[in-house]
Each structure stands twice: as C-alpha cells, then as structure tokens.
Amino acid sequence: MTDSKMIYEKVNNCVAAIRKVTDFKPRVAITLGSGLGNYADQIDIKCEVSYSDIPGFPVSTVPGHAGKFIFGYVGDVPVVCMKGRVHFYEGYDITDVVLPARVMRQLGAEILFLTNAAGGVNYNFNAGELMLITDHIAVFVRNPLIGPNVEEFGTRFPDMSEVYDKELRDIIYNTAVENKIPLKMGVYTQLTGPSFESPAEIKMLRTLGTDAVGMSTVVEAIAARHMGMRVCGVSCISNMAAGMLAEPLSHEDVQKAADIVGPMFEKLVTECVKKF
C-alpha cells in the first residue's frame, strides 16, 4: 500500500523540480491524447520541461506519445500541456498514472481538459468524429484514490455526480457549433488495456451505456476532481470497436485516424480554451 505522505511528497518534489526551471503559473491544464501530437504549434511556448528531467516522474513508452510539459499561452490563457500521457497498462502504479494531473494542479491549474483517442461503441458514431464526454464508467481499472487518503489533496469520499463540468461542456458544444465542427456526446469508459476489447466486452459495454471506450482519462478525471479541479474532455473516435466492423484493430490504424482528424481537434481545443 502506498503511504499518503509518500504520494504527497512525490507530487511536491516533481513540482519543486519544475519550479527550478520555470515559475510559469497555468490556469488550464491540457492532456494531449492521440491526434493532438502537433498541438504545441498552437501554443505561444514559454518553456518546456521533459518528463525525464523530473526525478521520479513516469515516462510514456507508447509510440506517438512524446514526454514533456509545455508551458505557454493559448490566446491570453496561460496553459500547461501534457504532451504524452502515461497509462496503467505500461506497468505503472495507478498513483503514477495520475501523478501528472496532480502535479499540474499543484502548479496552479484550475481546469483540466482531457483528450484521448477512443473506440466507438455507439452504432451512431463513425471513425473520425469527435465526442464530448458527458460522464464516465471505469471497468477493471483501479481507482486512484484507493489507499490512505491524501488529505492535502481532497476529501476521503469525493462526489462524482458531475465529473465533467456542465459550464465547460456547454462552452465546448457551443464552440463546436460556431466553428461547424461535428461533435457527438456520450459516455466514455476506461478499461485497462493494452489489448483491445473483445467483441463480447464491447457488447457488455454498450449494454452498460458506453458510447466510446479507451485506456485512459477516467482515473485522471477522478484524481483531478478529488483535488477540486474543473474537468472536461473530448474523445477522438479513431476506430469502431471490436466486433462492429470486419477489420481487426491495430494501434497504427488508431494513430492514423487520429492524425487525420487532428487539425479539427486542435481548432476545437484552441477555441474552447480561449473561452475558459
């Protein structure tokens, strides 16, 4: 069991290492998933810090996921972007998976904008579309708050009635309409990965009310809400889930589809952040 004091100290040690490089205080934190690998081009960059330069910080091992924090401005809004996230399936403890979200909060971020590539479970979805996350389900994924509570971060039993802030969701939806960006809405479910889900699992998830499925995001949202952050999220539907089409799934195909929709995804994130 991980001691709460150890978790708290690890987060603060990471913050201290970053503060040796920059005193930049972000207001919005953005986790860049697949399809937003080039998003740094939209930012007036003031500083970059590689994960490898932060003692004890987990480093992504997934192709297409760089590993650094980018500090700068989107319009007039100070942001920190997490370019490349770490996943539970990489073998990290769940407290390390949510460490980046906690660090960004301790750096000053009040809003966490989560993005990801996801498999479409809803038959009304198509690959290459975007989905506004309205709620989430966690299946087989360890809750990041299990263990002694870190009182400095939040209450023992945080409410999850509205994980994805309604005001932020309205901003995202209205921004998509204004910019003629098609946007679905739905429930995102996180499984552990790294294997893609089986057709039977997808059928189960659809029965549970899932619209899109992936291997990230939910645990980060839980940790962020625990610390009082306002959270929002958008998924790039990069493929239809197992059993829905005849073709087998591959990470390369997911990456390609996410890259194609990338420019539209980038525009939506940028225009939304300017309004946050």
C-alpha positions as CSV (number, residue, x, y, z in Angstrom):
1,M,0.0,0.0,0.0
2,T,1.3,3.4,-0.9
3,D,1.6,5.8,2.0
4,S,-0.3,9.1,1.6
5,K,2.7,11.1,2.8
6,M,4.8,9.5,0.1
7,I,2.3,10.4,-2.6
8,Y,2.1,14.0,-1.4
9,E,5.9,14.3,-1.1
10,K,6.4,12.8,-4.6
11,V,4.0,15.3,-6.2
12,N,5.6,18.2,-4.4
13,N,9.1,17.0,-5.3
14,C,8.0,17.0,-9.0
15,V,6.6,20.5,-8.6
16,A,9.8,21.7,-7.0
17,A,11.9,20.3,-9.9
18,I,9.7,22.1,-12.4
19,R,9.8,25.3,-10.4
20,K,13.6,25.2,-10.7
21,V,13.1,25.6,-14.4
22,T,10.1,27.9,-14.6
23,D,7.7,29.9,-12.3
24,F,5.0,29.9,-15.0
25,K,1.6,29.5,-13.4
26,P,-1.0,27.8,-15.7
27,R,-4.8,28.3,-15.4
28,V,-5.7,25.4,-17.8
29,A,-4.1,22.0,-18.0
30,I,-4.4,20.1,-21.2
31,T,-3.6,16.4,-21.6
32,L,-2.8,15.7,-25.2
33,G,-4.0,12.4,-26.5
34,S,-3.6,10.8,-29.9
35,G,-4.5,13.2,-32.7
36,L,-3.1,16.2,-30.8
37,G,0.6,15.4,-31.1
38,N,1.2,18.6,-33.0
39,Y,-0.9,20.8,-30.7
40,A,2.2,22.6,-29.5
41,D,2.1,24.6,-32.8
42,Q,-1.0,26.3,-31.4
43,I,0.8,27.5,-28.3
44,D,2.9,30.6,-27.6
45,I,5.5,28.5,-25.9
46,K,7.4,30.0,-22.9
47,C,9.1,26.9,-21.5
48,E,9.3,23.1,-22.0
49,V,10.2,20.5,-19.3
50,S,10.9,16.9,-20.3
51,Y,9.5,14.2,-18.0
52,S,12.9,12.6,-17.9
53,D,14.3,15.8,-16.2
54,I,11.8,15.4,-13.3
55,P,13.0,13.0,-10.7
56,G,10.6,10.1,-10.1
57,F,8.2,11.2,-12.9
58,P,6.8,8.4,-15.1
59,V,7.8,8.4,-18.8
60,S,5.5,7.2,-21.6
61,T,6.6,4.1,-23.5
62,V,3.9,4.3,-26.2
63,P,4.6,5.2,-29.8
64,G,3.3,8.6,-30.7
65,H,3.4,9.9,-27.1
66,A,6.2,12.4,-26.5
67,G,7.1,13.1,-22.9
68,K,7.2,16.7,-21.8
69,F,5.3,19.5,-20.2
70,I,4.8,22.6,-22.4
71,F,4.1,25.9,-20.8
72,G,2.7,28.9,-22.7
73,Y,-0.4,30.7,-23.9
74,V,-3.4,29.8,-26.0
75,G,-4.7,33.3,-26.8
76,D,-4.4,35.1,-23.4
77,V,-4.9,31.9,-21.3
78,P,-1.9,30.5,-19.5
79,V,-1.7,26.7,-20.1
80,V,0.3,23.7,-19.3
81,C,0.1,20.9,-21.9
82,M,1.0,17.3,-21.1
83,K,2.4,16.1,-24.4
84,G,2.2,12.3,-24.0
85,R,0.5,10.7,-21.0
86,V,1.3,7.5,-19.1
87,H,-1.1,4.6,-19.0
88,F,-1.9,1.9,-16.4
89,Y,-1.1,-0.8,-18.9
90,E,2.5,0.3,-19.1
91,G,3.0,-1.2,-15.7
92,Y,3.0,2.0,-13.6
93,D,1.3,2.1,-10.3
94,I,-2.1,3.9,-10.6
95,T,-0.7,6.7,-8.4
96,D,2.0,7.4,-11.0
97,V,-0.6,7.4,-13.8
98,V,-2.5,10.3,-12.1
99,L,0.7,12.0,-10.9
100,P,0.8,14.4,-13.8
101,A,-2.7,15.6,-13.2
102,R,-1.9,16.2,-9.6
103,V,1.3,18.0,-10.5
104,M,-0.5,20.3,-12.9
105,R,-3.0,21.1,-10.2
106,Q,-0.2,21.9,-7.7
107,L,1.4,24.2,-10.4
108,G,-1.8,26.3,-10.3
109,A,-4.1,24.8,-12.9
110,E,-7.8,25.1,-12.1
111,I,-9.2,23.4,-15.2
112,L,-8.2,20.0,-16.7
113,F,-9.1,19.5,-20.4
114,L,-8.6,15.8,-21.1
115,T,-8.4,14.4,-24.7
116,N,-7.9,10.9,-26.0
117,A,-8.4,8.6,-28.9
118,A,-11.2,6.1,-28.3
119,G,-13.1,3.3,-29.9
120,G,-16.6,4.0,-31.0
121,V,-19.2,1.7,-29.2
122,N,-22.3,3.6,-30.2
123,Y,-23.5,2.5,-33.7
124,N,-24.4,6.1,-34.5
125,F,-20.7,7.0,-34.3
126,N,-18.2,6.9,-37.1
127,A,-14.4,6.8,-37.1
128,G,-13.0,10.4,-37.5
129,E,-15.7,12.0,-35.3
130,L,-15.3,13.9,-32.0
131,M,-17.2,13.1,-28.8
132,L,-17.8,15.4,-25.9
133,I,-17.5,13.3,-22.7
134,T,-20.6,13.8,-20.6
135,D,-19.9,11.1,-18.0
136,H,-17.7,8.1,-17.5
137,I,-17.5,4.5,-16.4
138,A,-14.5,2.6,-15.0
139,V,-14.3,-1.1,-15.7
140,F,-11.5,-3.2,-14.1
141,V,-9.4,-0.1,-13.5
142,R,-8.1,0.5,-10.1
143,N,-9.5,3.7,-8.5
144,P,-6.6,6.1,-8.0
145,L,-7.9,7.1,-4.6
146,I,-7.7,3.6,-3.1
147,G,-5.4,3.6,-0.1
148,P,-4.8,6.2,2.6
149,N,-6.4,9.5,1.6
150,V,-4.1,12.4,0.9
151,E,-5.9,15.0,3.0
152,E,-3.9,17.8,1.4
153,F,-5.5,16.9,-1.9
154,G,-9.1,16.4,-1.0
155,T,-11.8,14.6,1.0
156,R,-11.9,10.9,1.6
157,F,-15.2,10.4,-0.3
158,P,-15.3,12.9,-3.2
159,D,-18.6,13.4,-5.0
160,M,-18.7,12.3,-8.7
161,S,-22.2,13.5,-9.6
162,E,-20.9,15.8,-12.2
163,V,-17.3,15.0,-13.0
164,Y,-17.4,16.8,-16.4
165,D,-18.3,20.4,-15.6
166,K,-21.6,21.5,-17.2
167,E,-20.5,25.0,-17.9
168,L,-17.3,23.8,-19.7
169,R,-19.3,21.2,-21.6
170,D,-21.6,24.0,-22.8
171,I,-18.7,26.0,-24.0
172,I,-17.3,23.1,-25.9
173,Y,-20.6,22.2,-27.5
174,N,-21.4,25.8,-28.5
175,T,-17.8,26.3,-29.8
176,A,-18.2,23.3,-32.0
177,V,-21.4,24.6,-33.4
178,E,-19.9,28.1,-34.1
179,N,-17.0,26.5,-35.9
180,K,-19.1,23.9,-37.8
181,I,-17.2,21.1,-36.1
182,P,-19.4,17.9,-35.8
183,L,-19.5,16.8,-32.2
184,K,-21.2,13.8,-30.7
185,M,-21.9,13.5,-27.0
186,G,-21.6,10.4,-24.8
187,V,-20.3,8.3,-22.0
188,Y,-16.6,7.2,-22.1
189,T,-15.5,4.0,-20.4
190,Q,-11.9,3.2,-19.4
191,L,-10.6,-0.3,-19.4
192,T,-7.1,-1.3,-18.5
193,G,-5.7,-2.3,-21.9
194,P,-3.2,-2.9,-23.5
195,S,-5.2,-5.4,-25.5
196,F,-8.2,-4.1,-27.4
197,E,-11.5,-5.2,-26.1
198,S,-13.2,-8.4,-27.3
199,P,-16.5,-8.2,-29.2
200,A,-18.2,-9.7,-26.1
201,E,-16.7,-7.0,-23.9
202,I,-17.9,-4.3,-26.3
203,K,-21.4,-5.8,-26.3
204,M,-21.3,-5.6,-22.5
205,L,-20.1,-2.0,-22.5
206,R,-22.8,-1.0,-24.9
207,T,-25.4,-2.6,-22.6
208,L,-23.9,-0.6,-19.7
209,G,-24.4,2.7,-21.6
210,T,-20.9,3.2,-23.1
211,D,-20.6,5.3,-26.2
212,A,-16.8,5.3,-26.5
213,V,-14.0,3.2,-24.9
214,G,-10.3,3.7,-24.2
215,M,-7.4,3.0,-21.9
216,S,-7.0,6.4,-20.2
217,T,-8.8,9.5,-18.9
218,V,-11.2,8.3,-16.2
219,V,-8.6,7.8,-13.5
220,E,-7.1,11.2,-14.3
221,A,-10.6,12.8,-14.1
222,I,-11.2,11.2,-10.7
223,A,-7.9,12.4,-9.3
224,A,-8.5,15.9,-10.7
225,R,-12.0,16.2,-9.2
226,H,-10.6,14.9,-5.9
227,M,-8.3,17.9,-5.9
228,G,-11.1,20.3,-6.8
229,M,-10.3,20.9,-10.5
230,R,-13.0,21.5,-13.0
231,V,-12.8,18.8,-15.6
232,C,-13.9,18.5,-19.3
233,G,-13.0,16.0,-22.0
234,V,-13.2,15.2,-25.7
235,S,-12.6,11.9,-27.4
236,C,-11.4,11.4,-31.0
237,I,-13.3,8.3,-32.3
238,S,-10.4,6.9,-34.1
239,N,-11.9,3.5,-34.9
240,M,-15.1,1.5,-34.3
241,A,-14.7,-1.0,-31.5
242,A,-14.2,-4.8,-31.9
243,G,-16.9,-6.8,-33.5
244,M,-18.6,-3.7,-35.1
245,L,-16.7,-3.9,-38.4
246,A,-15.0,-6.8,-40.2
247,E,-11.4,-5.5,-39.8
248,P,-9.1,-6.3,-36.9
249,L,-7.8,-3.4,-34.8
250,S,-4.3,-2.0,-34.6
251,H,-2.6,0.8,-32.8
252,E,-1.2,2.1,-36.1
253,D,-4.6,2.5,-37.6
254,V,-5.8,4.3,-34.5
255,Q,-2.9,6.7,-34.7
256,K,-3.5,7.3,-38.5
257,A,-7.2,8.1,-38.0
258,A,-6.4,10.4,-35.0
259,D,-3.9,12.2,-37.1
260,I,-6.4,12.8,-39.9
261,V,-8.9,14.4,-37.6
262,G,-6.1,16.2,-35.7
263,P,-6.5,19.7,-37.3
264,M,-10.2,19.9,-36.5
265,F,-9.5,18.6,-33.0
266,E,-6.8,21.2,-32.5
267,K,-9.1,24.0,-33.6
268,L,-11.8,22.9,-31.2
269,V,-9.4,22.7,-28.2
270,T,-7.9,26.1,-29.0
271,E,-11.2,28.0,-29.4
272,C,-12.5,26.4,-26.3
273,V,-9.5,27.2,-24.1
274,K,-9.7,30.8,-25.2
275,K,-13.2,30.9,-23.6
276,F,-12.3,29.1,-20.3
